[in-house]
């Protein structure tokens, strides 16, 4: 596969990830901030994360990475997201330890750490689309 094809593939994935991730982040950020008004930040994050997990699992494989969906890959992706959830909880604990930053600041710092982990994790877990895999298998110049 040529360098320009790889860059084009990555750019497409990144663009789609930004759209799905952006809408997911905006939605879960709103849920996270709103829920902090009525419950503890860790619980608000947990509930917002669950909403985002369902949304992401539905769109990441099929649309962002245009990957054939197999149950085992989706399960591994969800397990990765749950691991990233733990990272997010740790970030919240560190940010809020002895401080009381606003809900927005807490949420923004958490998302800044977890969003890249989700992108690169999903990109490594999900298989490549068949069309791209076939192009890679062909000798160069054909």
N, C-alpha and C positions, 0 to 999 in steps of 0.2 A: 504494500500500500504506500502510495507516495506521501511525502511530507505534507503537501497541500491538502490531500484527502483527509489525512489524520487531523489536521488543523480545522478543516471544514466540519468534520464530524464532531470534534470537541466544541467548536463554536456553536453548532446546532444544539448539542446537548446542554451546553451552558445557557444558551438563550432560553430553551424550554424549561430548564431547571429554575432560572430566574423567574419565569412566569409562574410556574407551579409553586416554587418556593416563596416567591413574593406574595402571591395570593394566600398561601398557607400561613406565611409569617404574619401578614397583616391581620388575617382572621384570628389566628391563635394569640397574637399580641393583644388584640382587642379583648378577647376572652380572658387572657391572663391578667391584664390590667383591671378589667371590670370585676373579675372574681376576687381580686385582692381587696376590694372594698368590703367584701362580705365573708372572706375566709383567709386563712394563713397563706402566705406566699407559696410555700411548698405544695399545699393542696391546690391552689389556683394554677400553679405550673403543671401539676399532675393532670388536672382535668383538661386544661388547654392542650397539653401534649397528647392526650388520648384523642381529642378531636383532630388534631393535626396528623396523628399517626394513621388514622383511617383515611383521611384525605390523601396523604402522601402515598400510602400503599396502593391506593386505587390508581393514581396517575403516574407515579415515577417509572414503573416498569414499562407500561404500555406506551406512554406518550413521551416522557422525557428521554428515555434511553431506547425507545422503540424496540424493546427486547421481548422475545417470546416469554410469556409468563408461565412459569411452572411453580406449583405450590411450594416446593422445597426452597426455591430462590426467594419467593415472597416471605416465607417463614424466616429465612436467614436475614433478609432485609429488615423485617420487623424486629428480629433479635438485635441487629445492629442499632436500629433506632432506639430500642430500649436501653442499650448500652450508652448511647449518646444522651438519652434522658438522664441517666445517672450522672454523666458529666455535667449536664445542666443543673441538676440538683446541687452538685458540689460547687458550681460557680455561684449559685444563689447563696449557699451557706457562707462562702468566702466573702462575697460582696456585702452581705448583710451583717456579718459578724462584727458586733460592736458599732455598727453604723445603721442609719435608717435612710438610705437613699430612696428616692421616689420610686413608685411602681414602674414608671416608664424607664428610668435609668436601669433598674434591676433587670427588666425584661430586655432592653436593648443590649446590655452587656452579655446576658445569657445567650441571646440569638447570635451575636457576633462570634461567639465561641462555637456554638453548636451547628450553625448552617454549613460551614465548610466541611465539618466532619460528616454531615449527612450526604453532601454531594459526592465527595471522594469515596466514602464508604459504599454508597449505592452504585457508583460507577465501577467499582472493583467487584462488587457482588453479582451484579446482573450480567447475563451473557450478552455478547455483541449480537446485533441483528444479523440474521442469516445472510442478507445481501452483502453486508460489509465483510462478513467472515469469508464469503465466497470470493470477493475481490482480493482479499489478503492471500487466499490460497493460490490465486493465479500468478504465474511468473510476471515480473515487471515488463511493461511494454505491450501487453496483450489487451 
